[in-house]
Amino acid sequence: GYSTSDDGTGLGLQIVEQIVDAHGWSIAVVVSDAGGARFEITGVKKRE
């Protein structure tokens, strides 16, 4: 889901960044030419 609410604390992304860093992954913001953006987490390995 997504939200357009302006009343958040912004802590969610900070927590995600800490988790990503702890695992040695990378996170990036990808902006669409059509509008909007998404966060991409890379470096995650699939469990076998």
C-alpha distance (Angstrom), angle and dihedral (degrees) to the residues before:
residue distance angle dihedral
G1 . . .
Y2 3.74 . .
S3 3.77 138.8 .
T4 3.77 135.9 -148.4
S5 3.80 92.2 -166.8
D6 3.81 117.4 135.7
D7 3.81 95.6 -161.8
G8 3.82 99.8 78.2
T9 3.80 124.9 116.7
G10 3.79 95.7 -131.1
L11 3.82 91.6 -128.9
G12 3.81 93.9 121.0
L13 3.79 95.1 73.7
Q14 3.80 91.6 43.8
I15 3.81 90.0 55.1
V16 3.81 91.1 47.1
E17 3.81 90.0 50.5
Q18 3.83 91.0 52.5
I19 3.81 91.2 50.6
V20 3.82 91.9 46.9
D21 3.82 91.7 49.2
A22 3.82 92.8 46.7
H23 3.81 90.3 56.3
G24 3.80 95.6 43.5
W25 3.80 93.0 -114.8
S26 3.80 127.5 135.4
I27 3.81 130.8 -123.7
A28 3.79 126.8 -161.4
V29 3.79 138.1 173.1
V30 3.80 113.4 -124.1
V31 3.82 114.7 -163.3
S32 3.80 119.3 -155.2
D33 3.80 121.1 -136.5
A34 3.82 86.5 -138.8
G35 3.82 90.7 56.9
G36 3.76 134.4 -87.1
A37 3.77 131.1 60.7
R38 3.79 140.8 -127.3
F39 3.78 137.5 -155.8
E40 3.81 115.9 -121.9
I41 3.80 120.7 -159.7
T42 3.80 114.1 -161.2
G43 3.78 135.1 -178.9
V44 3.80 94.2 51.8
K45 3.79 111.3 141.4
K46 3.80 121.5 -146.4
R47 3.80 115.9 -119.7
E48 3.76 114.4 -116.0
